[in-house]
Amino acid sequence: MRTDLPANQWLLLSWGLLLLPPLLLFSTGVSLFPWLDLSSSLANLNYAITMTGTRPWGIVTSAVVLLLIWRLIPAPQRGPMLLATLLALGLNLIVSHGLKNLFQESRPYVEYLANHGLLDLSQFYASDTAARSTLLHGLALEQLPQPLSSLVWQQWQFETGYSFPSGHTLFSCTLALCGCYALLPQQRFGWAFLLIAWAWWVSISRILLGMHWPADVLVSALLSGVIVWCSQVLIQRLLRRKVRN
């Protein structure tokens, strides 16, 4: 494989890699929830991975990744990389919140509990965020259809918003793609693949833990590529205009 590709082609290749797992799950119709034993050590490990994209830990993750990229790329590229990544992450928040309020899709774990008669789906989403958490806190672990670790149960009680799109997938894929855009032209293949693998795991963990449907994750991974490309183009044009002026 050629290693002298331009940055845009590396971005396209990285985007294709990120899309593979969610595309495979969506196309085959494989359901990962509630397949995993949610009281197991593996469930807690997936919880730890998903927390890297959950506030406030997502800020720490962003800072660590940005610092890593900063140290691995030439000095002239550091400013544009930082600006484009921060812009992309900001756009993520706008797109994620906007689409969630537009589509108002229920989360898998909420439908799972409703199907077992533990809550009313319409009543749950007619309530505000605080009231939803209160409804879930009113349930005992022993009432649940399957055993849950306290960490997973805590995550269910914390994330009571709508499902589509997956903000965690948008965040992790965007950060990974921004990293790949900067690192792959410098032939930092190991670090770039590590970012892709992390984004894969974050995305899959969201499905395993009952937080998102495969379609949520797939569309979010698709959106991340569009957001990163637009952010890169916009920052490059602004910097070129500044140089001409």
Phi and psi restraints in degrees (value plus and minus 20) as a CYANA .aco file:
   2 ARG   PHI     -86.4   -46.4
   2 ARG   PSI     122.2   162.2
   3 THR   PHI    -133.3   -93.3
   3 THR   PSI     -12.6    27.4
   4 ASP   PHI    -128.7   -88.7
   4 ASP   PSI       8.5    48.5
   5 LEU   PHI     -89.7   -49.7
   5 LEU   PSI     130.1   170.1
   6 PRO   PHI     -89.0   -49.0
   6 PRO   PSI     142.4   182.4
   7 ALA   PHI     -78.3   -38.3
   7 ALA   PSI     -58.9   -18.9
   8 ASN   PHI     -83.5   -43.5
   8 ASN   PSI     -56.0   -16.0
   9 GLN   PHI     -92.0   -52.0
   9 GLN   PSI     -56.7   -16.7
  10 TRP   PHI     -82.3   -42.3
  10 TRP   PSI     -58.8   -18.8
  11 LEU   PHI     -82.1   -42.1
  11 LEU   PSI     -64.3   -24.3
  12 LEU   PHI     -83.6   -43.6
  12 LEU   PSI     -62.1   -22.1
  13 LEU   PHI     -83.6   -43.6
  13 LEU   PSI     -64.8   -24.8
  14 SER   PHI     -83.2   -43.2
  14 SER   PSI     -60.7   -20.7
  15 TRP   PHI     -80.9   -40.9
  15 TRP   PSI     -63.7   -23.7
  16 GLY   PHI     -80.7   -40.7
  16 GLY   PSI     -60.8   -20.8
  17 LEU   PHI     -83.9   -43.9
  17 LEU   PSI     -62.0   -22.0
  18 LEU   PHI     -84.3   -44.3
  18 LEU   PSI     -50.5   -10.5
  19 LEU   PHI     -97.8   -57.8
  19 LEU   PSI     -38.4     1.6
  20 LEU   PHI     -78.3   -38.3
  20 LEU   PSI     -74.8   -34.8
  21 PRO   PHI     -81.2   -41.2
  21 PRO   PSI     -70.1   -30.1
  22 PRO   PHI     -85.1   -45.1
  22 PRO   PSI     -53.0   -13.0
  23 LEU   PHI     -86.3   -46.3
  23 LEU   PSI     -59.7   -19.7
  24 LEU   PHI     -84.9   -44.9
  24 LEU   PSI     -64.6   -24.6
  25 LEU   PHI     -84.8   -44.8
  25 LEU   PSI     -62.8   -22.8
  26 PHE   PHI     -87.5   -47.5
  26 PHE   PSI     -63.0   -23.0
  27 SER   PHI     -91.4   -51.4
  27 SER   PSI     -50.8   -10.8
  28 THR   PHI    -108.6   -68.6
  28 THR   PSI     -35.2     4.8
  29 GLY   PHI      52.3    92.3
  29 GLY   PSI      -1.9    38.1
  30 VAL   PHI     -90.0   -50.0
  30 VAL   PSI     112.2   152.2
  31 SER   PHI    -123.7   -83.7
  31 SER   PSI      99.9   139.9
  32 LEU   PHI    -113.9   -73.9
  32 LEU   PSI     -25.1    14.9
  33 PHE   PHI    -147.2  -107.2
  33 PHE   PSI     109.4   149.4
  34 PRO   PHI    -118.5   -78.5
  34 PRO   PSI      35.8    75.8
  35 TRP   PHI     -89.0   -49.0
  35 TRP   PSI     -61.2   -21.2
  36 LEU   PHI     -96.5   -56.5
  36 LEU   PSI     120.4   160.4
  37 ASP   PHI     -89.0   -49.0
  37 ASP   PSI      86.6   126.6
  38 LEU   PHI    -100.1   -60.1
  38 LEU   PSI     -14.9    25.1
  39 SER   PHI    -125.9   -85.9
  39 SER   PSI     -16.1    23.9
  40 SER   PHI    -108.5   -68.5
  40 SER   PSI     149.1   189.1
  41 SER   PHI     -84.7   -44.7
  41 SER   PSI     -53.0   -13.0
  42 LEU   PHI     -85.2   -45.2
  42 LEU   PSI     -57.1   -17.1
  43 ALA   PHI     -84.4   -44.4
  43 ALA   PSI     -61.4   -21.4
  44 ASN   PHI     -86.8   -46.8
  44 ASN   PSI     -53.0   -13.0
  45 LEU   PHI     -86.2   -46.2
  45 LEU   PSI     -61.8   -21.8
  46 ASN   PHI     -86.1   -46.1
  46 ASN   PSI     -54.0   -14.0
  47 TYR   PHI     -81.5   -41.5
  47 TYR   PSI     -63.4   -23.4
  48 ALA   PHI     -81.9   -41.9
  48 ALA   PSI     -60.6   -20.6
  49 ILE   PHI     -86.5   -46.5
  49 ILE   PSI     -63.5   -23.5
  50 THR   PHI     -86.6   -46.6
  50 THR   PSI     -46.9    -6.9
  51 MET   PHI     -89.3   -49.3
  51 MET   PSI     -40.2    -0.2
  52 THR   PHI     -85.6   -45.6
  52 THR   PSI     -37.0     3.0
  53 GLY   PHI    -132.6   -92.6
  53 GLY   PSI     -10.5    29.5
  54 THR   PHI    -122.9   -82.9
  54 THR   PSI     116.4   156.4
  55 ARG   PHI     -82.6   -42.6
  55 ARG   PSI     122.4   162.4
  56 PRO   PHI    -109.4   -69.4
  56 PRO   PSI     -19.8    20.2
  57 TRP   PHI     -87.9   -47.9
  57 TRP   PSI     -42.4    -2.4
  58 GLY   PHI     -82.1   -42.1
  58 GLY   PSI     -50.6   -10.6
  59 ILE   PHI     -86.1   -46.1
  59 ILE   PSI     -61.8   -21.8
  60 VAL   PHI     -83.6   -43.6
  60 VAL   PSI     -64.2   -24.2
  61 THR   PHI     -78.6   -38.6
  61 THR   PSI     -65.8   -25.8
  62 SER   PHI     -80.0   -40.0
  62 SER   PSI     -64.5   -24.5
  63 ALA   PHI     -83.8   -43.8
  63 ALA   PSI     -61.5   -21.5
  64 VAL   PHI     -84.9   -44.9
  64 VAL   PSI     -66.3   -26.3
  65 VAL   PHI     -85.6   -45.6
  65 VAL   PSI     -63.7   -23.7
  66 LEU   PHI     -83.7   -43.7
  66 LEU   PSI     -59.6   -19.6
  67 LEU   PHI     -84.5   -44.5
  67 LEU   PSI     -60.8   -20.8
  68 LEU   PHI     -81.3   -41.3
  68 LEU   PSI     -69.5   -29.5
  69 ILE   PHI     -82.1   -42.1
  69 ILE   PSI     -62.7   -22.7
  70 TRP   PHI     -73.6   -33.6
  70 TRP   PSI     -61.8   -21.8
  71 ARG   PHI     -96.9   -56.9
  71 ARG   PSI     -40.3    -0.3
  72 LEU   PHI    -119.3   -79.3
  72 LEU   PSI     -29.2    10.8
  73 ILE   PHI    -134.3   -94.3
  73 ILE   PSI     139.8   179.8
  74 PRO   PHI     -81.4   -41.4
  74 PRO   PSI     130.3   170.3
  75 ALA   PHI     -74.5   -34.5
  75 ALA   PSI     -62.2   -22.2
  76 PRO   PHI     -82.6   -42.6
  76 PRO   PSI     -41.6    -1.6
  77 GLN   PHI    -111.1   -71.1
  77 GLN   PSI     -28.1    11.9
  78 ARG   PHI     -88.8   -48.8
  78 ARG   PSI     -65.5   -25.5
  79 GLY   PHI     -80.8   -40.8
  79 GLY   PSI     -72.8   -32.8
  80 PRO   PHI     -78.7   -38.7
  80 PRO   PSI     -59.3   -19.3
  81 MET   PHI     -79.8   -39.8
  81 MET   PSI     -67.5   -27.5
  82 LEU   PHI     -83.6   -43.6
  82 LEU   PSI     -65.6   -25.6
  83 LEU   PHI     -83.0   -43.0
  83 LEU   PSI     -65.3   -25.3
  84 ALA   PHI     -85.9   -45.9
  84 ALA   PSI     -59.0   -19.0
  85 THR   PHI     -88.3   -48.3
  85 THR   PSI     -63.9   -23.9
  86 LEU   PHI     -84.2   -44.2
  86 LEU   PSI     -58.7   -18.7
  87 LEU   PHI     -83.4   -43.4
  87 LEU   PSI     -64.8   -24.8
  88 ALA   PHI     -82.3   -42.3
  88 ALA   PSI     -62.4   -22.4
  89 LEU   PHI     -86.4   -46.4
  89 LEU   PSI     -56.5   -16.5
  90 GLY   PHI     -85.3   -45.3
  90 GLY   PSI     -62.5   -22.5
  91 LEU   PHI     -82.4   -42.4
  91 LEU   PSI     -54.4   -14.4
  92 ASN   PHI     -74.9   -34.9
  92 ASN   PSI     -67.8   -27.8
  93 LEU   PHI     -81.7   -41.7
  93 LEU   PSI     -62.5   -22.5
  94 ILE   PHI     -85.1   -45.1
  94 ILE   PSI     -67.4   -27.4
  95 VAL   PHI     -85.1   -45.1
  95 VAL   PSI     -64.7   -24.7
  96 SER   PHI     -81.9   -41.9
  96 SER   PSI     -71.6   -31.6
  97 HIS   PHI     -86.0   -46.0
  97 HIS   PSI     -58.9   -18.9
  98 GLY   PHI     -83.5   -43.5
  98 GLY   PSI     -66.4   -26.4
  99 LEU   PHI     -91.3   -51.3
  99 LEU   PSI     -54.6   -14.6
 100 LYS   PHI     -80.7   -40.7
 100 LYS   PSI     -66.0   -26.0
 101 ASN   PHI     -89.1   -49.1
 101 ASN   PSI     -47.7    -7.7
 102 LEU   PHI     -95.0   -55.0
 102 LEU   PSI     -67.5   -27.5
 103 PHE   PHI    -110.4   -70.4
 103 PHE   PSI     -51.2   -11.2
 104 GLN   PHI      29.6    69.6
 104 GLN   PSI      32.3    72.3
 105 GLU   PHI    -107.7   -67.7
 105 GLU   PSI     114.7   154.7
 106 SER   PHI     -94.1   -54.1
 106 SER   PSI     130.1   170.1
 107 ARG   PHI     -97.0   -57.0
 107 ARG   PSI     132.2   172.2
 108 PRO   PHI     -77.1   -37.1
 108 PRO   PSI     -62.7   -22.7
 109 TYR   PHI     -87.2   -47.2
 109 TYR   PSI     -51.2   -11.2
 110 VAL   PHI     -87.9   -47.9
 110 VAL   PSI     -65.6   -25.6
 111 GLU   PHI     -83.4   -43.4
 111 GLU   PSI     -56.1   -16.1
 112 TYR   PHI     -80.6   -40.6
 112 TYR   PSI     -66.7   -26.7
 113 LEU   PHI     -87.5   -47.5
 113 LEU   PSI     -57.8   -17.8
 114 ALA   PHI     -86.0   -46.0
 114 ALA   PSI     -59.7   -19.7
 115 ASN   PHI     -85.4   -45.4
 115 ASN   PSI     -42.5    -2.5
 116 HIS   PHI    -118.2   -78.2
 116 HIS   PSI      -6.7    33.3
 117 GLY   PHI      53.8    93.8
 117 GLY   PSI      -0.6    39.4
 118 LEU   PHI    -113.9   -73.9
 118 LEU   PSI     -34.2     5.8
 119 LEU   PHI    -179.0  -139.0
 119 LEU   PSI     142.9   182.9
 120 ASP   PHI    -117.6   -77.6
 120 ASP   PSI     100.7   140.7
 121 LEU   PHI     -80.3   -40.3
 121 LEU   PSI     -65.4   -25.4
 122 SER   PHI     -85.2   -45.2
 122 SER   PSI     -63.7   -23.7
 123 GLN   PHI     -84.8   -44.8
 123 GLN   PSI     -58.5   -18.5
 124 PHE   PHI     -80.4   -40.4
 124 PHE   PSI     -70.2   -30.2
 125 TYR   PHI    -103.3   -63.3
 125 TYR   PSI     -28.9    11.1
 126 ALA   PHI     -99.7   -59.7
 126 ALA   PSI     -35.2     4.8
 127 SER   PHI    -108.9   -68.9
 127 SER   PSI     140.9   180.9
 128 ASP   PHI     -99.0   -59.0
 128 ASP   PSI     156.3   196.3
 129 THR   PHI     -79.8   -39.8
 129 THR   PSI     -63.5   -23.5
 130 ALA   PHI     -83.6   -43.6
 130 ALA   PSI     -60.9   -20.9
 131 ALA   PHI     -87.5   -47.5
 131 ALA   PSI     -54.2   -14.2
 132 ARG   PHI     -84.5   -44.5
 132 ARG   PSI     -64.4   -24.4
 133 SER   PHI     -81.1   -41.1
 133 SER   PSI     -59.3   -19.3
 134 THR   PHI     -83.4   -43.4
 134 THR   PSI     -61.1   -21.1
 135 LEU   PHI     -80.2   -40.2
 135 LEU   PSI     -62.6   -22.6
 136 LEU   PHI     -91.5   -51.5
 136 LEU   PSI     -57.4   -17.4
 137 HIS   PHI     -83.8   -43.8
 137 HIS   PSI     -43.2    -3.2
 138 GLY   PHI     -94.5   -54.5
 138 GLY   PSI     -31.8     8.2
 139 LEU   PHI    -111.7   -71.7
 139 LEU   PSI     120.4   160.4
 140 ALA   PHI    -112.2   -72.2
 140 ALA   PSI     130.1   170.1
 141 LEU   PHI     -75.4   -35.4
 141 LEU   PSI     -52.9   -12.9
 142 GLU   PHI     -89.5   -49.5
 142 GLU   PSI     -39.3     0.7
 143 GLN   PHI    -100.0   -60.0
 143 GLN   PSI     -38.4     1.6
 144 LEU   PHI     -90.6   -50.6
 144 LEU   PSI     131.8   171.8
 145 PRO   PHI     -82.3   -42.3
 145 PRO   PSI     -45.0    -5.0
 146 GLN   PHI    -163.5  -123.5
 146 GLN   PSI     136.8   176.8
 147 PRO   PHI     -83.8   -43.8
 147 PRO   PSI     119.6   159.6
 148 LEU   PHI    -145.9  -105.9
 148 LEU   PSI     122.5   162.5
 149 SER   PHI     -90.7   -50.7
 149 SER   PSI     137.0   177.0
 150 SER   PHI     -82.5   -42.5
 150 SER   PSI     -50.1   -10.1
 151 LEU   PHI     -89.2   -49.2
 151 LEU   PSI     -64.5   -24.5
 152 VAL   PHI     -85.9   -45.9
 152 VAL   PSI     -61.6   -21.6
 153 TRP   PHI     -82.7   -42.7
 153 TRP   PSI     -58.4   -18.4
 154 GLN   PHI     -82.3   -42.3
 154 GLN   PSI     -59.1   -19.1
 155 GLN   PHI     -86.2   -46.2
 155 GLN   PSI     -61.5   -21.5
 156 TRP   PHI     -80.6   -40.6
 156 TRP   PSI     -61.7   -21.7
 157 GLN   PHI     -91.2   -51.2
 157 GLN   PSI     -45.8    -5.8
 158 PHE   PHI    -103.5   -63.5
 158 PHE   PSI     -62.4   -22.4
 159 GLU   PHI    -119.5   -79.5
 159 GLU   PSI      69.5   109.5
 160 THR   PHI    -130.1   -90.1
 160 THR   PSI     -12.2    27.8
 161 GLY   PHI     -97.7   -57.7
 161 GLY   PSI    -187.7  -147.7
 162 TYR   PHI     -99.9   -59.9
 162 TYR   PSI     144.6   184.6
 163 SER   PHI    -109.4   -69.4
 163 SER   PSI     -63.8   -23.8
 164 PHE   PHI    -118.6   -78.6
 164 PHE   PSI     109.1   149.1
 165 PRO   PHI    -108.1   -68.1
 165 PRO   PSI    -197.6  -157.6
 166 SER   PHI    -107.2   -67.2
 166 SER   PSI      87.5   127.5
 167 GLY   PHI     -82.8   -42.8
 167 GLY   PSI     -55.6   -15.6
 168 HIS   PHI     -84.7   -44.7
 168 HIS   PSI     -60.7   -20.7
 169 THR   PHI     -87.5   -47.5
 169 THR   PSI     -63.3   -23.3
 170 LEU   PHI     -76.9   -36.9
 170 LEU   PSI     -66.2   -26.2
 171 PHE   PHI     -83.9   -43.9
 171 PHE   PSI     -72.6   -32.6
 172 SER   PHI     -87.4   -47.4
 172 SER   PSI     -61.0   -21.0
 173 CYS   PHI     -89.1   -49.1
 173 CYS   PSI     -58.3   -18.3
 174 THR   PHI     -83.5   -43.5
 174 THR   PSI     -66.8   -26.8
 175 LEU   PHI     -83.7   -43.7
 175 LEU   PSI     -60.7   -20.7
 176 ALA   PHI     -85.4   -45.4
 176 ALA   PSI     -62.9   -22.9
 177 LEU   PHI     -87.2   -47.2
 177 LEU   PSI     -59.6   -19.6
 178 CYS   PHI     -82.2   -42.2
 178 CYS   PSI     -60.0   -20.0
 179 GLY   PHI     -84.4   -44.4
 179 GLY   PSI     -64.7   -24.7
 180 CYS   PHI     -83.4   -43.4
 180 CYS   PSI     -58.9   -18.9
 181 TYR   PHI     -80.0   -40.0
 181 TYR   PSI     -55.8   -15.8
 182 ALA   PHI    -106.8   -66.8
 182 ALA   PSI     -56.6   -16.6
 183 LEU   PHI    -107.4   -67.4
 183 LEU   PSI     -56.9   -16.9
 184 LEU   PHI     -85.9   -45.9
 184 LEU   PSI     -59.0   -19.0
 185 PRO   PHI     -82.1   -42.1
 185 PRO   PSI     -41.6    -1.6
 186 GLN   PHI    -110.9   -70.9
 186 GLN   PSI     -13.8    26.2
 187 GLN   PHI      40.6    80.6
 187 GLN   PSI      15.7    55.7
 188 ARG   PHI    -112.3   -72.3
 188 ARG   PSI      45.4    85.4
 189 PHE   PHI     -88.5   -48.5
 189 PHE   PSI     -58.9   -18.9
 190 GLY   PHI     -82.2   -42.2
 190 GLY   PSI     -66.3   -26.3
 191 TRP   PHI     -85.6   -45.6
 191 TRP   PSI     -59.9   -19.9
 192 ALA   PHI     -83.5   -43.5
 192 ALA   PSI     -63.9   -23.9
 193 PHE   PHI     -86.9   -46.9
 193 PHE   PSI     -54.0   -14.0
 194 LEU   PHI     -81.3   -41.3
 194 LEU   PSI     -60.1   -20.1
 195 LEU   PHI     -85.1   -45.1
 195 LEU   PSI     -60.8   -20.8
 196 ILE   PHI     -84.3   -44.3
 196 ILE   PSI     -63.7   -23.7
 197 ALA   PHI     -82.5   -42.5
 197 ALA   PSI     -59.9   -19.9
 198 TRP   PHI     -82.9   -42.9
 198 TRP   PSI     -64.8   -24.8
 199 ALA   PHI     -83.3   -43.3
 199 ALA   PSI     -59.4   -19.4
 200 TRP   PHI     -75.8   -35.8
 200 TRP   PSI     -69.8   -29.8
 201 TRP   PHI     -86.2   -46.2
 201 TRP   PSI     -61.9   -21.9
 202 VAL   PHI     -78.0   -38.0
 202 VAL   PSI     -66.3   -26.3
 203 SER   PHI     -82.0   -42.0
 203 SER   PSI     -67.1   -27.1
 204 ILE   PHI     -88.3   -48.3
 204 ILE   PSI     -55.6   -15.6
 205 SER   PHI     -81.0   -41.0
 205 SER   PSI     -53.3   -13.3
 206 ARG   PHI     -84.3   -44.3
 206 ARG   PSI     -54.9   -14.9
 207 ILE   PHI     -96.2   -56.2
 207 ILE   PSI     -65.3   -25.3
 208 LEU   PHI     -78.8   -38.8
 208 LEU   PSI     -56.8   -16.8
 209 LEU   PHI    -108.0   -68.0
 209 LEU   PSI     -16.6    23.4
 210 GLY   PHI      59.7    99.7
 210 GLY   PSI      -0.7    39.3
 211 MET   PHI    -110.4   -70.4
 211 MET   PSI     -45.4    -5.4
 212 HIS   PHI    -166.7  -126.7
 212 HIS   PSI     136.3   176.3
 213 TRP   PHI    -106.4   -66.4
 213 TRP   PSI     135.7   175.7
 214 PRO   PHI     -74.6   -34.6
 214 PRO   PSI     -57.0   -17.0
 215 ALA   PHI     -83.5   -43.5
 215 ALA   PSI     -56.4   -16.4
 216 ASP   PHI     -79.8   -39.8
 216 ASP   PSI     -65.3   -25.3
 217 VAL   PHI     -89.3   -49.3
 217 VAL   PSI     -62.9   -22.9
 218 LEU   PHI     -82.1   -42.1
 218 LEU   PSI     -69.6   -29.6
 219 VAL   PHI     -84.0   -44.0
 219 VAL   PSI     -56.7   -16.7
 220 SER   PHI     -85.2   -45.2
 220 SER   PSI     -60.4   -20.4
 221 ALA   PHI     -84.5   -44.5
 221 ALA   PSI     -58.2   -18.2
 222 LEU   PHI     -83.2   -43.2
 222 LEU   PSI     -65.9   -25.9
 223 LEU   PHI     -83.0   -43.0
 223 LEU   PSI     -54.5   -14.5
 224 SER   PHI     -80.6   -40.6
 224 SER   PSI     -59.8   -19.8
 225 GLY   PHI     -84.0   -44.0
 225 GLY   PSI     -61.1   -21.1
 226 VAL   PHI     -84.9   -44.9
 226 VAL   PSI     -63.8   -23.8
 227 ILE   PHI     -83.7   -43.7
 227 ILE   PSI     -65.1   -25.1
 228 VAL   PHI     -85.5   -45.5
 228 VAL   PSI     -63.7   -23.7
 229 TRP   PHI     -81.8   -41.8
 229 TRP   PSI     -65.9   -25.9
 230 CYS   PHI     -82.7   -42.7
 230 CYS   PSI     -60.1   -20.1
 231 SER   PHI     -85.3   -45.3
 231 SER   PSI     -63.3   -23.3
 232 GLN   PHI     -83.0   -43.0
 232 GLN   PSI     -65.8   -25.8
 233 VAL   PHI     -82.3   -42.3
 233 VAL   PSI     -65.1   -25.1
 234 LEU   PHI     -83.2   -43.2
 234 LEU   PSI     -66.2   -26.2
 235 ILE   PHI     -85.8   -45.8
 235 ILE   PSI     -60.6   -20.6
 236 GLN   PHI     -81.9   -41.9
 236 GLN   PSI     -62.1   -22.1
 237 ARG   PHI     -87.2   -47.2
 237 ARG   PSI     -60.3   -20.3
 238 LEU   PHI     -84.7   -44.7
 238 LEU   PSI     -60.6   -20.6
 239 LEU   PHI     -88.8   -48.8
 239 LEU   PSI     -58.5   -18.5
 240 ARG   PHI     -85.5   -45.5
 240 ARG   PSI     -59.5   -19.5
 241 ARG   PHI     -85.5   -45.5
 241 ARG   PSI     -57.6   -17.6
 242 LYS   PHI     -84.7   -44.7
 242 LYS   PSI     -60.2   -20.2
 243 VAL   PHI     -84.4   -44.4
 243 VAL   PSI     -61.6   -21.6
 244 ARG   PHI     -86.5   -46.5
 244 ARG   PSI     -52.3   -12.3
